[in-house]
């Protein structure tokens, strides 16, 4: 008798859990703390104008003025949800590419290739010592998307 009760109890639990997972999108790319960073949910992406200037200067090998570095780091730190910081840097980078009409493998600016700018932008959290989630646990403060070609 108790086996039947346990069986029906587990079956009911699985039915409820599956229904909730479908309802809340568990397992989809929109689940997890990063889903709070989606502009479609009302999140306002930060323009990161200081970081934009810093990345451009670093990429061409120019000295970055202390005020520009400070502005960038403050703007990044002001993003309250650390899960959103890399996403906002990625959005900033895409807007730079769009502004400059950059294509794959081309120079973004004279003396600065797209790949170099991407790695420069991805390392901003490390330069600024601003925490970002790091699932690998290796302590590196570099945005994960640096390893992907489509950013």
C-alpha angles and dihedrals in degrees: 000000000000090000089058091050092049091047094051091043092053092045091052091047092051091049092052093043092050092048091050092047091053092045094051097038098245111183094021123116087252096063125095135043093305089065087075087068095062112117087213088068092053098268111148111222112223115239092218092204092172092053090047090058093043094051092049092050094046093047094058091044097252124146111261111226114236091240092056092049091048092049092049094048092046092049091050093047090049090066097097097201107065089200088067098052098084091043091054091048089051091050090049091051093049090051090052090051091048093047091051096040093238123181129192115294094006130123112266092199129357105292094009123098122202093246092054092049090050093053090045091053093045091055095053093099090055093047090049095041088231113150122245128176111270112189092183090063093215092127095242114141095208121122112254094230091070087086094056123084098215098069 
